[in-house]
Amino acid sequence: MAEDRAHVQEFFAARAADWDRKFPDDGPAYAAAIAELGLAQGCAVLDAGCGTGRALSALRDAVGPRGTVIGADLTPEMLAEATRADRGQYATLLRADVSRLPLRSACLDVVFGAGLISHLLQPAQDLRELARVTRTGGRLALFHPIGRAALAARHGRLPSDDDLRAEPRLRPLLASAGWLLRSYADEDERYLAVAVREA
């Protein structure tokens, strides 16, 4: 797994400097997805795999000045870009692997993961770790600014039922990690699956 983790870091490190320029129009999709979550003022939220921090401003707006926003990413180059873009003003930036988060159990109300699930090295184990740091009744939002079909087309292929984001795969995977899938939307302009942390 160490080699796989290194591969993920190399993949994103090589793309970090151009990431925001490559996807300049995603901001409204992030903001709309976060608004749909109905986060309360004062909540504690983690942006897991935050990359360059594109969600952090909207997350800060949603939880207000008394809330806690943490942006965690495995790749230092992505976090450096988040800092360069001054997104550290919205959150505490943390270099961390979602498989071993340096957070106490049940400290979060919401975990937001944009593009996260397809990059998890051990999906069931990593989702269990996200459940560990989330209080009972807290939520996990798995988001992508375009849906599965549009993303597959971007890469010159058809969507596959083997995709972890496909509902028939996702629902049991989440359940095995302590999450109950509550809503699922896979449309051309966005993907958003929301699960609740079970007791």
C-alpha positions as CSV (number, residue, x, y, z in Angstrom):
1,M,0.0,0.0,0.0
2,A,2.9,2.4,0.6
3,E,3.7,2.3,-3.2
4,D,0.1,3.0,-4.0
5,R,0.0,5.9,-1.6
6,A,3.2,7.3,-3.1
7,H,1.6,6.9,-6.6
8,V,-1.4,9.0,-5.4
9,Q,0.9,11.7,-4.0
10,E,3.0,11.8,-7.2
11,F,-0.2,12.0,-9.4
12,F,-1.5,15.0,-7.5
13,A,1.8,16.6,-6.8
14,A,2.5,16.8,-10.6
15,R,-0.9,18.5,-11.1
16,A,-1.2,20.8,-8.1
17,A,0.1,24.0,-9.7
18,D,-2.4,23.8,-12.5
19,W,-5.3,22.3,-10.7
20,D,-7.4,25.4,-10.2
21,R,-6.7,26.6,-13.7
22,K,-7.8,23.3,-15.2
23,F,-11.1,23.4,-13.4
24,P,-11.9,27.1,-13.1
25,D,-15.7,26.8,-13.2
26,D,-16.4,24.3,-10.4
27,G,-16.9,26.9,-7.6
28,P,-20.7,27.2,-8.0
29,A,-21.1,23.4,-8.0
30,Y,-19.2,23.1,-4.8
31,A,-21.2,26.0,-3.1
32,A,-24.5,24.5,-4.2
33,A,-23.6,21.0,-2.9
34,I,-22.5,22.5,0.4
35,A,-25.6,24.6,0.7
36,E,-27.8,21.5,0.1
37,L,-26.2,19.9,3.2
38,G,-27.8,22.5,5.4
39,L,-24.8,22.8,7.7
40,A,-25.6,24.6,11.0
41,Q,-23.6,27.5,12.4
42,G,-21.0,26.2,14.8
43,C,-20.7,22.7,13.2
44,A,-17.3,21.0,12.9
45,V,-16.6,19.8,9.3
46,L,-13.7,18.1,7.6
47,D,-12.9,18.5,3.9
48,A,-11.3,15.1,3.4
49,G,-8.8,15.2,0.5
50,C,-9.3,18.9,0.2
51,G,-6.7,19.4,-2.6
52,T,-6.3,23.1,-3.3
53,G,-9.1,23.9,-0.9
54,R,-11.8,24.9,-3.4
55,A,-14.6,23.9,-0.9
56,L,-13.2,25.6,2.2
57,S,-14.7,29.1,1.7
58,A,-18.2,27.7,1.2
59,L,-17.7,25.4,4.2
60,R,-16.6,28.3,6.3
61,D,-19.6,30.4,5.2
62,A,-21.9,27.4,6.1
63,V,-20.6,26.9,9.7
64,G,-19.8,30.5,10.5
65,P,-17.0,32.0,12.6
66,R,-17.8,29.7,15.6
67,G,-17.6,26.6,13.5
68,T,-14.6,24.4,12.8
69,V,-13.3,23.7,9.3
70,I,-10.4,21.4,8.7
71,G,-8.9,20.8,5.2
72,A,-6.9,17.6,5.1
73,D,-4.9,16.3,2.2
74,L,-2.1,13.7,1.7
75,T,-0.2,15.8,-0.9
76,P,1.9,18.7,0.4
77,E,1.9,20.4,-3.1
78,M,-1.9,20.6,-3.0
79,L,-1.8,22.1,0.5
80,A,0.8,24.6,-0.7
81,E,-1.5,25.7,-3.5
82,A,-4.3,26.1,-1.0
83,T,-2.0,28.3,1.1
84,R,-0.9,30.3,-2.0
85,A,-4.6,30.9,-2.9
86,D,-5.1,32.1,0.7
87,R,-7.6,29.4,1.5
88,G,-6.0,28.7,4.8
89,Q,-7.9,31.7,6.1
90,Y,-11.1,29.6,6.0
91,A,-9.8,26.4,7.6
92,T,-7.0,24.6,9.5
93,L,-4.9,22.9,6.7
94,L,-3.6,19.5,7.8
95,R,-1.3,17.1,5.9
96,A,-3.0,13.8,6.7
97,D,-4.0,10.5,5.2
98,V,-7.7,9.7,5.6
99,S,-6.8,6.2,6.6
100,R,-5.2,7.6,9.8
101,L,-6.6,10.9,10.8
102,P,-5.0,12.7,13.7
103,L,-8.4,13.6,15.1
104,R,-10.3,12.3,18.2
105,S,-13.2,10.0,17.8
106,A,-16.7,11.6,17.2
107,C,-15.4,15.2,16.9
108,L,-17.0,16.0,13.5
109,D,-20.5,16.8,12.4
110,V,-19.9,16.5,8.7
111,V,-17.2,15.0,6.4
112,F,-17.1,16.5,2.9
113,G,-15.2,14.5,0.2
114,A,-15.0,16.0,-3.3
115,G,-13.6,13.4,-5.7
116,L,-12.5,11.4,-2.7
117,I,-13.9,7.9,-3.0
118,S,-12.2,6.9,-6.3
119,H,-8.8,7.7,-4.7
120,L,-9.2,5.8,-1.5
121,L,-6.6,3.0,-1.3
122,Q,-8.7,0.8,1.0
123,P,-12.2,2.1,0.6
124,A,-14.0,0.2,3.4
125,Q,-11.2,0.8,5.9
126,D,-10.9,4.5,5.0
127,L,-14.6,5.0,5.2
128,R,-14.5,3.4,8.7
129,E,-11.9,5.9,9.7
130,L,-14.1,8.7,8.5
131,A,-17.0,7.2,10.5
132,R,-14.7,7.0,13.6
133,V,-14.1,10.8,13.6
134,T,-17.8,11.6,13.0
135,R,-20.4,11.7,15.7
136,T,-23.5,9.4,15.6
137,G,-26.0,11.1,13.3
138,G,-23.3,13.1,11.5
139,R,-23.0,13.0,7.8
140,L,-20.7,12.1,5.0
141,A,-21.1,13.9,1.7
142,L,-19.3,12.4,-1.4
143,F,-19.3,15.0,-4.1
144,H,-18.0,15.5,-7.6
145,P,-18.8,18.6,-9.8
146,I,-19.9,16.3,-12.7
147,G,-21.7,13.0,-12.7
148,R,-20.4,9.6,-13.4
149,A,-21.4,9.5,-17.1
150,A,-20.0,12.9,-17.8
151,L,-16.7,12.0,-16.0
152,A,-16.4,8.7,-17.9
153,A,-17.0,10.5,-21.2
154,R,-14.3,13.1,-20.3
155,H,-11.9,10.1,-20.1
156,G,-13.2,8.5,-23.3
157,R,-15.1,5.6,-21.7
158,L,-18.6,4.5,-20.6
159,P,-19.7,4.6,-16.9
160,S,-19.1,1.2,-15.2
161,D,-21.1,-0.6,-12.6
162,D,-17.8,-1.5,-11.0
163,D,-17.3,2.2,-10.1
164,L,-17.4,2.6,-6.3
165,R,-19.6,5.7,-6.8
166,A,-22.3,3.6,-8.5
167,E,-25.2,3.3,-6.1
168,P,-25.3,-0.6,-6.1
169,R,-21.6,-0.6,-5.1
170,L,-21.7,2.4,-2.8
171,R,-24.6,1.5,-0.6
172,P,-23.2,-1.8,0.8
173,L,-19.7,-0.3,1.0
174,L,-20.9,2.5,3.1
175,A,-23.0,0.2,5.3
176,S,-20.0,-2.0,5.9
177,A,-18.2,1.0,7.3
178,G,-21.0,2.3,9.6
179,W,-22.8,4.7,7.2
180,L,-26.4,4.6,5.9
181,L,-26.8,6.1,2.5
182,R,-29.7,8.6,2.7
183,S,-29.6,10.4,-0.6
184,Y,-28.0,9.8,-4.0
185,A,-27.9,12.1,-7.1
186,D,-25.9,11.2,-10.2
187,E,-26.6,13.8,-12.8
188,D,-24.5,15.3,-15.7
189,E,-23.8,18.5,-13.7
190,R,-23.0,16.9,-10.4
191,Y,-22.7,13.8,-8.2
192,L,-23.7,13.9,-4.5
193,A,-24.2,11.0,-2.2
194,V,-25.0,11.7,1.5
195,A,-24.8,9.1,4.2
196,V,-25.5,9.3,7.9
197,R,-23.2,7.9,10.6
198,E,-25.0,5.0,12.3
199,A,-24.7,4.2,16.0
